[in-house]
Amino acid sequence: MPDHPEGAVPTGDVFARLRRAGPVVVVLDALDEAEDPAAVLRDLLLPLSGTGPTDPVPGCRVLIGTRPWWDAFPDLRNVTENRPDMLEDLDTQSPGELAQDLAEYLGDLLYPHYAQTTADAIADRLARTSEHGAFLVAALYADHLLTQAATGRPVPDESIVSEMPTTITQMFDLHATSLTRKNPWVGPVLDVLGRARGQGIPLEILHTVALAHAAEFGNRPLPPTLEDTREALTHAYFYLRTATAADPEQRTLYRYFHQALTDHTARRADPACQRSRNSPRSP
């Protein structure tokens, strides 16, 4: 918003603008992955929903997507205990219902490049084997299949289901391997990205740490440039979340869009590389 260039908008301003907008629906997914989810819930979402001590935006409806970490969200637990009709637990969906919904979703994504029978087979396997995030894995796998087909290297029909990933981390590994095969610099950049914390890591620091992490690239006569790192991130855009730093430069910050990917890749980069980058240089 132009009157708050630093990026921090007071909740009072948000409430006022929503009141002027009339009846609105506010949708926030992945509350549990916010930097301070309890504060977002307490200061923004619960007041907007009208379940707090005041109702700053009458008529506003709120839809929240989150893992059921009730110990971290006692206020949300209290609301759902008092109003169980407000809670939709997606984990209770039967495999048959999930397979049907996934098949319809995948059919739309893959049409007209793949038959509905292929979408049905993928959906059935995901519904039976994916513990969480089946729709997310389905979207990522569909994008992978379409990308491979567009580049002239389609996944063989007999392998589409038998070798498909069923978790987001398996999907990430499959896609990252394909990207790194085409651009080897993608691998080190994605490894180091797992060390991002908070809102993310600036491009310049990510680039420097990646060079320290993969010394074989830094020692080349023509090591990867900052633009090469930017390009590597562009290739992996599907897995990224960006934010704007609250500093004078308003730099773009990068991190994975899902905590599972951060946990999965963090151990691949030696923390000493980042400590070395942040240590004072010798004169």
N, C-alpha and C positions, 0 to 999 in steps of 0.2 A: 504494500500500500504506500502511496507516494508520501504521505505525511509521517511515515515511520520508516525512513530509509535504512535504519539499522536492522530491520527485519522483525523486531519484537513488537507485536501489536497488542496493546492492553485488551484484556477480555471485555472491559466495558465498551470499547469501540466495536468489538466483534458483535456483542449483544445489540448495540444500537443499530448497526448496519443490517443485522438479520431482522430486527423489528421493522425496519423500513422496507425490507424486501417482501414482507407478508408471510403467509404460511410457507415454511421451508422444511426440508428433510436434510439432516446432517448425517453423512455416512463416514465413519472412521474405521478403517480396517487395521489389524495388527497393533492394537493398543499396547499389547505386552512388549512390543519392540520399540516403543517410544523412549526417548532419553530419560524422561521422568513420567512414567505412565500414571502413577498415583496422582500427581499434580494435574495432569491433563484431565483425568477423570473428575477430580475434586473441584477444580477451578473452572472447567469448561463444559464437559459432557453432562455431568449430573445436573448442574443448573439449567442447561439447555433442555434437558429432558423433562424438567418440571418436578423432579423427584427430590430436589434439594430444599433448603429452607425458604428459598424464593424462587420465583418463576420469571426470569428476566426477559424471556422471549415466548410469550403465550402462543400456543399453536405450533411450536416447533416440535418436530419428531426426530428422534435420534436412533441410529442403528450402529451398534458397536460390534466389531469382530475382534475376538481375542481368545487366547488359550484360557482354559478355566483355572487360572492360578488364583484361587480364592484367597489364599493367605496374603497375597500381594494386593488384592483388591477387596478389602473387607466391606467397603461402602457399596460396591457393586453386588457383592454377595448378599448384603442385607436387602437391597432392592429386589433381587430375584427371588429371595426367600419369601418376601412379602407379596410379590407378584410373580408367581411361577409361570404365568401365561406369557410373560415378557421374555422368557428364555427359550431359545431354540438351540438344542444340543445336536450339532451335526454329526457327532461321533455315534449317535444312537441310530443313525440311518442304516437300514438293512443292506447287506451286500447286493441284493437284487435291485433294490431301489437306486442305490448308488450306481450300479452298472447301467441301469436304464438312463439315468440323468447324464452320466459320462458319455454314453454312446451318442446321445442327441447333441451334446456339446462338441464332441470330437467330429461327428459327422459334418457339422457346420464349418469347423475349422479346416478340415481336410478336403472338403468338396471344392473342385471336381477332380482333384489329383488322385484321390484314393477312394475306393469303394466303401459303402457303408458297412459292408461285412468286415473290412479291416478296422474301422472305427469300433465296431461291436466287439471284436476280439481284443483290442487294446483295452477297452473299457472293462471287459470281463476280468482281464488279468489284474488291472489296477484295483478294481473293487475287491478282489480276493486277497491281494498281497500288500497293498499300500496301507500303512498304519495311519498316516496323517497326510493331508495336503494332496489328495488324489487329483483334484482339479488343477492345482498348480503344476504337478508333474505332467498331467495330460497336456496342458497348454505348452509347456516347455518341450515336451516330446514332439508334439505336432509341429512346432516351429522348427525343430531339428529335422524332422522328416521332410518338410517343405523346403528347407534350405538345402539339404542334400540333393533333393530332386532338381532344384533350380540350378545347382552347380554341376549337374551331369553325373553325380555319384549317388544315385538313389539307393536306399537301404533295400537289400533283396527281400522279396515278399516273405520268404521262409524265416527271415531273421527279425522282422518287424516286431513280432510278439515274443519270440523265444529269447531274444537278447535285449529286450527293452528294459530300461531302469524302472524301479518302482518307488524310489525315494528321490527327494530333491537333490541330495548329495550325489547319488549315483547318476542322476541326469546331468548334474554339473560336471562331473568327471568325464562323462561321455562327450559332452559338448566342448569342454575345455581341451580335451585331447584332439578333437577335430580342429579347433581353432589354432592350437599350438603347432599342429602339423603344417598348417598353411603359413603361420607367422610365429616362429619360435619365441619371440619376445613376449608373447601373450602369457606364457607360463609363469615366468618370474614376476610379472606385474600382478597376476591374479594370486600368486602365493603371498606376496607382500600385502596385498589388499586385506587379507585375513587379519592383519595386525591393526587395522583401523579401529578406533574406539570413538565413542561419542557420536557426533554427527558425521565424522569421517576424516579423511586425510587429504591435504592439498596435493595437487598434481605434482608440484615441484619436489615435495618431500617423498611422495610415492616413487617418483622417478629415481631420486638419489638412493633411496633404500633398496630399490630393485637392482640397481647397479652393484651395490655392495653385496646383496644377496646372491646374485649370479655373476660372480667375478669374471667368469669366462667371457661374458659380453662386454664388461667394462674394460677388459684388457685388449680388446680388438683395436685395430688401427682406426676403424670407424665405429665407435660404440653407439648404441641406440641413443637417439636424441629425445628431447622432451616431446617433440611432435610424434615420435614413434610410440612413446608411452600413451599419449592421448589417443592415437589410432588403436592401440591394443585395447584400451578401455572401450572405445567405440564398438569394436568387434564383440565385446562381452556385455553390451548395454543391457541385455535382457536380465542380467543378474545384479544390476547396480541400482543404488539409490544415491541421489545427489542432494546436497544442501548448500546454502550460501553462508560462508563464514561471517560472523559478526565482527569484522575487522575493516579497517579503511579500504583495503583492496577488494573486499567482498569476493574472496576467492571461492571457487567451486570446491566442495569437499566430496570425496567419494567413499562409499562403503558398500558392502553387500546388502541387498534388500531384505535378506532373511538371516536371522541369527544362526540358523543351522549351517549356513555356508561359512559364516565367520568362524564358528567353532571347528568346522571341518578343515579349513585351510590355515588356521592360525599356527598350527604346529609345523607347517612346511617352511616357514621363514624363521631363521635364527633371530631371537630377540636382540642379540648382540649387534646385529646390523643396524637396528633402529637406535639402540643406545649409542652406538658409534656416531650415527648421524646427528644425534641431539647433544653430544658431548662437546665442550669447548675445544676449539682447535688449538694446537700448539702454535706459538708465534714462530 
